[in-house]
Amino acid sequence: MPAHTGNGGFTVPVHRSLTEPILMGGAPRSAAILNGTFAAALGLGLQLWAAGIVYWLIAHGICVFAAKRDPKFLEVLIRHVRHKGYLA
């Protein structure tokens, strides 16, 4: 556990799980659940097994790539979509 030294010289241990985002397979938890649900709907509901697997592999790979650059990319994307444009 890393320690932080304050002004008084005291050390406070902080567990790593309190500072890192929650990831499932390298992707943010909510994105992984959403991708898995949609892929299961394709595979099980529409009986498009290959399409469901291909969709999941591509979507999860993109989420893992984005999470390596910024673990909170999903929150940023949601805020970006909700934000109105200056000239709108």
C-alpha positions in Angstrom: 0.0 0.0 0.0 1.4 3.4 -1.0 1.8 6.0 1.7 1.2 9.7 1.6 3.4 12.0 3.7 1.6 15.1 4.8 3.0 18.4 6.2 3.3 16.9 9.7 5.3 13.9 8.6 2.5 11.5 9.3 2.0 8.5 7.0 -1.5 7.4 5.9 -1.8 4.0 4.1 -4.2 4.1 1.1 -5.3 0.8 -0.4 -4.8 0.6 -4.2 -8.5 -0.4 -4.7 -9.6 3.0 -3.5 -7.8 4.8 -6.3 -8.2 2.6 -9.3 -11.3 2.4 -11.5 -13.4 -0.8 -11.6 -12.6 -2.8 -14.8 -13.9 -6.1 -16.1 -11.4 -7.7 -18.5 -9.7 -4.4 -19.0 -12.8 -2.4 -19.9 -15.0 -0.2 -17.6 -17.5 -2.3 -15.8 -20.6 -0.6 -17.2 -19.3 -0.8 -20.8 -18.4 -4.5 -20.4 -21.9 -5.3 -19.1 -23.6 -3.3 -21.9 -21.5 -5.0 -24.6 -22.0 -8.4 -23.1 -25.8 -7.9 -22.9 -26.0 -6.7 -26.5 -23.8 -9.6 -27.7 -26.0 -12.1 -25.8 -29.1 -10.5 -27.3 -27.7 -11.0 -30.8 -26.4 -14.5 -30.1 -29.3 -15.9 -28.1 -32.3 -13.7 -29.0 -31.8 -13.4 -32.7 -29.8 -16.6 -33.0 -26.9 -14.8 -34.8 -24.1 -16.6 -32.9 -21.3 -15.5 -35.1 -22.5 -11.9 -35.2 -22.8 -11.8 -31.4 -19.3 -13.1 -30.8 -17.8 -10.8 -33.5 -19.6 -7.8 -32.0 -18.4 -8.7 -28.5 -14.8 -9.1 -29.5 -14.7 -5.9 -31.5 -16.6 -3.8 -28.9 -14.7 -5.1 -25.9 -11.4 -4.6 -27.7 -12.2 -1.0 -28.5 -13.2 -0.4 -24.8 -10.0 -2.0 -23.6 -8.0 0.1 -26.0 -9.8 3.3 -24.8 -9.5 2.3 -21.1 -5.7 1.9 -21.5 -5.5 5.5 -22.6 -8.1 6.9 -20.1 -9.9 4.6 -17.6 -12.8 7.0 -17.2 -13.4 7.4 -21.0 -17.0 6.3 -20.7 -17.9 9.1 -18.2 -16.1 11.6 -20.4 -18.0 10.3 -23.5 -21.4 10.5 -21.7 -20.6 14.1 -20.5 -19.5 15.0 -24.1 -22.8 13.7 -25.6 -24.9 15.5 -23.0 -23.0 18.8 -23.4 -24.7 21.2 -25.8 -22.6 22.8 -28.5 -21.7 26.4 -28.4 -23.4 27.3 -31.7 -26.4 24.9 -31.3 
